[in-house]
Amino acid sequence: MKIFHSISDFNCNKKTIVTLGTFDGVHLGHQKIINRLLNSVSNDDLETVVLTFSQHPRTVLHADDKIKLLNTNEE
């Protein structure tokens, strides 16, 4: 697994298939999405990418709201 902290750091010469979401914990729903992503790649010509956010979008849009995340980014 490669981790990039900025999209400008991501450099790939392969065609890329991406899933985008707030992956604040890899529960069964997230596992299903990631497995579907991995299963959709039938050859090595595609790079799979999970794109998530360093801050939950709700904390940016509604700074007053207190939300509980399942995991931290480090976890």
C-alpha positions as a Markdown table, in Angstrom:
| # | Residue | x | y | z |
|---|---|---|---|---|
| 1 | Met | 0.0 | 0.0 | 0.0 |
| 2 | Lys | 1.2 | 3.4 | -0.9 |
| 3 | Ile | 0.0 | 6.5 | 1.0 |
| 4 | Phe | 0.1 | 10.0 | -0.5 |
| 5 | His | -0.8 | 13.0 | 1.6 |
| 6 | Ser | -1.5 | 15.2 | -1.4 |
| 7 | Ile | -3.1 | 14.4 | -4.7 |
| 8 | Ser | -0.3 | 16.4 | -6.4 |
| 9 | Asp | 2.1 | 13.7 | -5.1 |
| 10 | Phe | 0.3 | 10.9 | -6.9 |
| 11 | Asn | 2.0 | 10.0 | -10.1 |
| 12 | Cys | 1.0 | 7.0 | -12.0 |
| 13 | Asn | 1.7 | 6.0 | -15.6 |
| 14 | Lys | -1.1 | 3.3 | -15.6 |
| 15 | Lys | -4.8 | 3.7 | -16.2 |
| 16 | Thr | -6.4 | 4.1 | -12.8 |
| 17 | Ile | -9.6 | 3.0 | -11.3 |
| 18 | Val | -10.6 | 5.0 | -8.2 |
| 19 | Thr | -13.1 | 4.8 | -5.4 |
| 20 | Leu | -13.8 | 7.9 | -3.5 |
| 21 | Gly | -15.2 | 8.1 | 0.0 |
| 22 | Thr | -14.8 | 8.9 | 3.6 |
| 23 | Phe | -13.1 | 5.7 | 4.8 |
| 24 | Asp | -13.0 | 6.5 | 8.5 |
| 25 | Gly | -13.0 | 2.8 | 9.3 |
| 26 | Val | -12.9 | -0.3 | 7.2 |
| 27 | His | -16.2 | -1.8 | 8.2 |
| 28 | Leu | -18.1 | -4.4 | 6.1 |
| 29 | Gly | -19.5 | -1.8 | 3.8 |
| 30 | His | -16.1 | -0.3 | 3.0 |
| 31 | Gln | -14.7 | -3.8 | 2.6 |
| 32 | Lys | -17.3 | -4.6 | 0.0 |
| 33 | Ile | -16.5 | -1.4 | -1.9 |
| 34 | Ile | -12.8 | -2.1 | -1.8 |
| 35 | Asn | -13.2 | -5.7 | -2.8 |
| 36 | Arg | -15.5 | -4.7 | -5.7 |
| 37 | Leu | -12.7 | -2.3 | -6.8 |
| 38 | Leu | -10.1 | -5.0 | -6.6 |
| 39 | Asn | -12.2 | -7.5 | -8.4 |
| 40 | Ser | -13.0 | -5.1 | -11.3 |
| 41 | Val | -9.3 | -5.1 | -12.2 |
| 42 | Ser | -8.7 | -8.1 | -14.5 |
| 43 | Asn | -5.1 | -7.4 | -15.4 |
| 44 | Asp | -2.1 | -5.5 | -14.3 |
| 45 | Asp | -2.7 | -2.6 | -16.6 |
| 46 | Leu | -4.9 | -0.8 | -14.1 |
| 47 | Glu | -3.8 | 0.8 | -10.8 |
| 48 | Thr | -6.4 | 0.7 | -8.0 |
| 49 | Val | -6.8 | 3.7 | -5.8 |
| 50 | Val | -8.8 | 4.4 | -2.7 |
| 51 | Leu | -9.1 | 8.2 | -2.3 |
| 52 | Thr | -10.2 | 9.5 | 1.1 |
| 53 | Phe | -10.0 | 12.7 | 3.0 |
| 54 | Ser | -7.7 | 13.7 | 5.8 |
| 55 | Gln | -10.6 | 15.5 | 7.4 |
| 56 | His | -14.2 | 14.2 | 7.4 |
| 57 | Pro | -16.1 | 16.5 | 5.0 |
| 58 | Arg | -18.7 | 17.2 | 7.7 |
| 59 | Thr | -16.0 | 18.7 | 10.0 |
| 60 | Val | -15.1 | 21.1 | 7.2 |
| 61 | Leu | -18.6 | 22.1 | 6.2 |
| 62 | His | -20.0 | 22.2 | 9.7 |
| 63 | Ala | -17.1 | 23.0 | 12.1 |
| 64 | Asp | -19.5 | 23.2 | 15.1 |
| 65 | Asp | -20.6 | 19.6 | 14.7 |
| 66 | Lys | -18.9 | 16.9 | 16.8 |
| 67 | Ile | -18.8 | 13.7 | 14.9 |
| 68 | Lys | -17.3 | 10.4 | 16.0 |
| 69 | Leu | -15.0 | 8.7 | 13.6 |
| 70 | Leu | -14.5 | 4.9 | 13.6 |
| 71 | Asn | -10.8 | 5.2 | 13.2 |
| 72 | Thr | -8.1 | 7.9 | 12.9 |
| 73 | Asn | -6.2 | 8.3 | 9.6 |
| 74 | Glu | -3.2 | 6.7 | 11.3 |
| 75 | Glu | -5.2 | 3.6 | 12.4 |
